[in-house]
């Protein structure tokens, strides 16, 4: 694979790197022991529906609530 861009960057005082002309707004970053940093582009999208795992968690929470398996009341009067 041939590089499209090849340039040197530096880390600023807040440990940030600026990508020139980046094609994406979000990147997944992986740092390796040997000093390599891999950036993989990410596109954030709104999910089409609630996942099956999330629905199962909600069902389990409601079942626990109905069975009385709940934590102590939290005092929110200070707020």
C-alpha positions in Angstrom: 0.0 0.0 0.0 1.4 3.4 -1.0 1.2 6.4 1.3 -1.0 9.3 0.2 0.5 11.8 2.6 3.9 11.7 4.4 4.7 14.4 6.9 6.1 14.9 10.4 3.9 16.0 13.3 4.7 16.9 16.9 2.8 16.6 20.1 1.8 19.9 21.6 1.8 20.8 25.3 -1.6 19.2 25.9 -0.4 15.9 24.3 -2.4 16.5 21.0 -1.5 15.7 17.4 -3.0 17.7 14.5 -3.9 15.7 11.4 -3.7 17.9 8.2 -6.7 17.5 5.9 -8.2 14.6 7.9 -10.9 12.8 6.0 -12.8 11.8 9.1 -13.8 13.6 12.3 -13.3 10.6 14.6 -10.5 8.0 14.8 -10.0 5.0 16.9 -6.4 5.1 18.3 -4.3 2.1 19.2 -0.8 2.6 20.7 1.7 -0.2 20.7 4.7 -1.0 22.9 7.1 -0.3 20.0 5.9 3.3 19.6 3.6 2.7 16.7 0.2 4.5 16.8 -2.5 3.3 14.5 -5.5 5.5 13.6 -8.6 3.8 12.2 -11.4 6.1 10.9 -14.7 5.9 12.7 -18.1 7.2 11.6 -20.5 7.7 14.4 -24.0 6.7 13.4 -27.3 6.5 15.3 -28.3 2.9 15.8 -31.4 1.8 14.0 -32.8 0.1 17.1 -32.0 -1.0 20.6 -29.7 -4.0 20.7 -30.9 -7.4 21.9 -28.4 -7.2 24.7 -29.7 -3.9 25.9 -33.3 -5.2 25.8 -32.3 -8.3 27.8 -30.6 -6.1 30.4 -33.8 -4.0 30.7 -36.0 -7.1 31.1 -33.6 -8.4 33.8 -33.7 -5.0 35.6 -37.5 -4.9 35.6 -37.8 -8.5 36.8 -35.4 -7.7 39.7 -37.4 -4.5 40.5 -40.7 -6.5 40.6 -39.1 -9.2 42.7 -37.9 -6.5 45.2 -34.2 -7.1 44.5 -33.3 -3.4 44.7 -30.7 -1.3 46.3 -31.2 1.0 49.3 -33.0 4.3 48.6 -30.7 7.2 47.7 -31.2 10.5 49.5 -31.4 13.2 46.8 -32.7 15.9 49.0 -29.3 17.8 48.8 -29.8 18.2 45.1 
